[in-house]
């Protein structure tokens, strides 16, 4: 049954909280491997749901879920070695909450019911909050409270958006289940005014969790304070889950014939997110915060591409995949940097090319990839988004888009070069590199390169199936 993909990490997470560290680590890795296997079976339609009124297999949901499960497996392998070095007394809590976090994200990807999706996204907040506070520092406590409070306000607004969508049914005297699939079939009969109002609150609510500006303020602190494996999950998986809420809402408006309204809002939020990331990335003193602002930029790129439509929508979906792979790799590399230098500050992490050569290769390659250079997939996705925007005649918007990309590259590359080649750090390396903490980063980067060179037909068709209802496609 499809729901087993939720129940497996759920029960494994609860059990691991009460076990010693070593059995907990085994449960973490084994559960990650089994979850990936179940998702692979579900991908080919071999695991049907037993609660079809609440859960269903959708192309966009399975795409996000496959990426989530894939990166979770490699992050789990990394986390075992990372936690062994850090020797946190709360490691059972980390393992348990990480698996519960996976369960809630799986629930988001499979949810078809509006309220179930809302519950699942709220659950991701509750399950991931302890991960941010794992170091029990004052700054970690502040970041956790900011994360919980801001995202809770956002999710409350999303609930109000759900009420407005339901109200659009009542005005038309419709009696159908409040699922995205059912509402899509009668979308043209929904009251447009209430549907538009619902989308505004949904995009603000779920956009808060997605990290869209100006609702992004929790993200830099949370990503900076969480342990690196948790940061990789927050950026590589959680943001995609929040995007699903925004995407499905936009899809509903498109089916109702008012997609231009939601498209304009997504383009606006996308460009604003990119510009704010470009401004703040210049003055960052911490490399994890720099990566966090990069995540805000990339969520803006995805929102912009979805809003533009046509070929840009295909590019946005590709971007979602490659951002998850590369950014997860970068945060894992940042964990090695933190262990090696003992600091999150950029000015204390110089000469990485000589002091941490393997980590340098992974980190520098990841920064090249996230900046949109070949042979990584983001080069293709951003090119398709730009081409799609020109095809749609959005010349001013695409000009702002390119300008923001240049600014972000200029700001980030200056910091990365300083970390890599500057002789600013004279401290000895505290923790040496090892294969267990470098191979996962390389594996994720290689996955992005491989998907850039060869995209499996099943993935290609899944992307096309996901975007066809909002006018997306490779032919514009």
N, C-alpha and C positions, 0 to 999 in steps of 0.2 A: 504494500500500500504506500501511496505517495507520502502520507503523513508520517511514515517511519523516518523520513529524512529530518523531521522535526523532533520526534520522540527520542531518537538515538542520542543526539548530543544533549538533549534535555535531561534524560536519566543519567547519562554518563557524567554530566556536569554536577548533578546533585550528589552522586555517589563519590566522585573524586574529592569533594570538599571534606569528606570524613575519612579519607585514607592517608597513609603516609606519603611522603613526597615521591619516592621511586615508583610505586604502583600508579600514582596519579599521572606521572609522566608517560608511563606506558599507555594508560587509558587515553590520554590526550592524543598521542600519535596514532594509536589504533583506531580511535573514533574518527579522526581526521581522514584516515585512509578508507574506512568503511563508508563514511559520508560521501567521499568523492566517488566511490564505486556505485553507491545508490543513485547519486545525481547523474552519473553516466548512463545508468539503466533508464532513469526517468527521461533523460534527454532523447532516447530512442523510443519513448512511449511504452516501456515495459513495466512501469509502476503506476497504475491508475489510482486516482484518489477515491477514498471511501466516503468522503464528505464533499461531494461536488457542489453543494450549496455554499460552501465557504472557501474551498481551495480548488484551484485548477492549474493546468499547465498552459502557460502563455509563452510565446516566443521571447518577449522581452524579459519575463520573469525567469525563464530557464537560462537565458543568456547571462543575466546577473548572477544567478545561483551557481552556474558552472564556474564562472570566474571567481566567485566568493569561495567555493569549495576548493578550487585549485590553489589559490594563494594561501588559504587557511592551512592546507597540508604542509606547504613549505615553511610557513611561519611557525607552525607547530614544531617542525624539526629544528628550526633555529632556536625557538624558545626553550627547548630542553637544555641546550648547551648554554644559552644566555642565563637562564635561571640558576644553573649549576655554578656559574661564576659569581653571580650577584649574591647568592645565598640568602634570598629574602625569606624571612620567617613566615610570610603570608603566601608562599608559593601555592599551597592547596587552594587558597582563595582565588589566586590568579587562574589556575587550571580550571576550577569549577566555573568561574564567571566567564572565562573565554569560551567554554563549551556551551554555556547558557546563552552567551552572545551569539554563537553560531546558530543555535536553535531559533532564536528570535529573528535573526536575519533570514534564515530559511523560511520562516513563517511569513515574513514580508514578501519574499519573492513568489510564494505560492498563493498568497491571499487574493481572493477575487471579491470578497465581500468588503464594502466600504468600511464598516466598523471593525471587522477583523484586521484589515490593513492598518487602521488607526491604532488598534490595540498592539499589534505587532511592532509598529514603529516606536510606540511608547515603551514597549518592553526592551527594545534595543538600548534606550536611554538608561533604564534601570539596571540592565545587565552589564553595561560597559562603564557606568560611573565608578564602581569600585576599582576598576583597572586603572583609572586616572589617579586615584588616591593611594595607589599601592605603596608608594615610598613614604607616605605619612608625613610629608613636609608641609610647612605653612603654605608654600606656593602651590603644592599639589591640592591641598584642601580648598584654596581659593579657586583654582581651575575647575575642580570638581563641582563646587557650588555654582559657579558661573555656567558650567555645562548643563547641570540639572535644571537650574532656574530658567535660563534662556530657552532651552529646548522644550521645557514644560510649557512655557508660555506659547511657544510656537505650535506645539501639538494641541494646545487648547484652541488656538485659532483654527487649526486644521479640523478639529471636531465641529466647530461652528460652520466651517465650509461644508462638511458632510451633511449637516442639518439643512443648509441651503439647497444642496443637491436633492435631498429628499423632498424639500418643499417644492422644488420644480416639478416633481412627480405629482404632488397633491393638487397643484394648480391645474394640471392637465388631467386630473382624475385617473391616473394610471395606477394599476395594481400589479406590479412586477417586483421580484426580489431586488433588493438594493445591492446588486453585484454589478461590477463593471461590464461583464458580458451581457447581462440582461438589459442594463440601461443603454448599452450601445445599440441594441436592436430597436429600441423605441426612442432613441436620442432626439430625432426630429420632432417628437411630440412633447418634449420637455420644455418648460417655460424658460426662454432664453435669458430673461432678466435675472432670475434666481440662479440659473446655471452659471452666468457670468460672475455673480456675487460669490457663489460657492467656489469658483476657480480662484478668485482673488485671495480668499482666505486659505484655500488649500495650498496655493503656491507660496504664500507667505509662511504658512505653518510648516509644510514639508521642506520648503526652501531654507528655513532656519536650520533644519537638521542636515540639509545638503551642503550648507556653507555658502549660500548665495549672499552677496552683499545687498543691503547693509545689515543683514541678520547674522553675519558671520562671526561676530565678536568672541564667541566661545571657542572657536576652532583653534586659533594659534596657541592659546594657553593649554587647552586639553591635549593637543598633539605634542606639545613641548614637554609636559609634565608626565605623561603616561610612559611606562616602559616601552622601549622600541618595538617589541613584537605587538604590543597593544596599539601603538601609533600606526603601525603598518595595517592593522585591521581597521582602525578608525578611518584611515584615508583610503585604503584600497577596497574596502568592502562596505562600510557603513554608509558612506556618502552615496554610493550607487543605490543602496536600498531606499534612501530618502528620495533619490531621483526617480525611482519607480512610482512613488506617490504623485510626484509632479507630472511625470510622463503619462500615467493613466488618466489623470484629470484632463490634461491637454488633449489626449486621444478622444475622450468623451465629448469635449467641445467640438473637436473636428468632426466627429460623427453627427453632431447636432447641426453642423453647417455654420458654426461661428468660430471656426479655428483661427481666423485672422485676429480675433480679439486676444486669444491666449498666446498666439505667436508673437504679437507685438510686446506683450508683457515679458515673455521669455527672452526675447532679444534685448529688451531694456535691462533686465536683471543680469543677463549674461555679460553685456558690455560693462555695466557698472562693477560687477565682480572683478573683471579683468583689470579695469582701471585702478580700482582700490588696491588690488594685489600688486600692481605695478608700482604704485606710490609707496606702499609700506615695505616692500621687499628690499628697497635700497638701503634702509637704515637698520636692518636686522643685525643683531649682535650674536644671535644663536642660530646654529645650523638647522635645528629641528623646527624652529619658528619659520625659518626661511622655507623649508619644505612644506610647512603648513600653509603659508601664503601661496605657494605654488599649487596646492590642492584647491584653494579658493579660485585661483585663475583657471584651473582645468575644469572645475565645475561650471564656471562661467562659459568656457568654450563649449561644453556639452549643451548647456541651456541655449546658447546662441545658435548652435547648429540645428537643434531641434526646432527652434523658433523660425529659422530661415526656411526650412523644409526642402523638399527635392533632394538633390545630391548631397546637400549639407547634412541632412538627417542621417544618411548612410555614414557620412564621415563622423558624425557625433557618436553613433553607436560603436564604430571602430575605436574612437577616442576613449570611450568608456572602458573598453577592454584593455587597451595598451596603457592607459593611465594607471589602472589598478595594478598591472604587472610591474611597471617601472617604478611607481611611487612606493609600492610595498618593498621592492628591492632597495630603494634609497633609504627607507626608514630602518630596514635591517642593517644596512651598512652604517647608518648613523649610530646604531647600537654598538657596533664594533669600535667606532670612533670614540664614543662615550666611555666604553670600557678601557680603551687604550690611553686616552688623555685624561680621563677623569673629570671632564668639563664639557658643558654644552655651548661654551663660548667660542666663537670663530677665531678670535685673536689668540686663543690658547691651543689651536689645533693645526699649526703650520707644519710644513715639511712632511706631509702625509705620504708623498711619493716614495720617500726613503724609510720612514718609520713604520708605516702600515701599507706595504706595497700591494698586497692582494685586495685589501679594502679600498685602497686608492683606485685601482682599476675598476672595481664594481661601482664605487661612488661616482667617479668621474664619467664612466660610461653611462650610468643612470642619468646624470645631469645633462649629458649630451642628448640622450634619448628624450628626456622630459622637455628639452628645449626645442624639439621638433627637427632633429637632424637624422638623416639616414645613417645606418640601415634599420633604425627602430620605427615601429609602426605609427608613432605620433606624427612623423613627417608626412605619411600618407593621409592620415585623418585630417590634419590641419589643412593640407593642400586641397582635399575634397571639400572641406567646409568653405574655404576661400573661393574655390571654383563655383560651388553651389550658390554662394552669396552673389557673385557676379552674374550668374545665370538668372537669378531672381531680380536683378537690377538694384540690389541693395548696395550701391557704390559708397555711400557715406558710411553706412554701418560697417562694411568690410574694411574701409580705410581706418576707422577707429579700432577695429579688431587687429589689423596688422600693426598699427602704432603701439597698441598695448603689448602685443607679443614682443616687439623690439625692445620696449622699455623693460619688460620683465627679464628678457634674456640679458640685457645690459647690466641690470642690477644683480641678478643671480650669478652670472658668470664672474663678475668681479669678486664676489665672496668665495665662490668655489675655487678660483685660481689662487686666492690667498690661502685657503685651507690646504691646497694641494702642494704648492711650491714655495710659499713664503717661509723663511727660516725663523718665523716668530716664536715658535715653541722650542724651548731648551729642556723641557722636562723629559724624563725617561718614560717609556711606554709602560703602563701599569699592568696591562693584560695583553699578552701576545695573541696574534691571530691564530685561528685553527680552521680546519676544513669544515667542521660542523657549523661554524658561524659565517663562512664565506660562500660555500656551495649553494645554499638557498638563494642568495642574492644573484649569483651568476645564473642559476636555473631560471629565475623569473625574467632576467634580462634576455636570455637565450629564447625563452618562449615568445617574447615580444618580437625579436628578430625573425624567428621562424614564422610567426603569423603575418609578418610583413611580406615575407617572401612567398609563403604559401598559406592561403586561408582555406581550411577544409570546407568542402561543399555544404556539409550540414550546418556549419556556423554561418556561412554565406546566406543560405536559404533562411535560417532563423532570423538574421538581421533584416532581410527583405520582408519576411512575414511580419516582423514587428513594426516596420515603418510604413508598410503599404497603406494602412488605414489613415495615416496622416499625410498622405501625398508624397511620401519619401520613395526614393529609388535611385538606382545608378544612372538612370537616363534623365534625371531631373524631374 
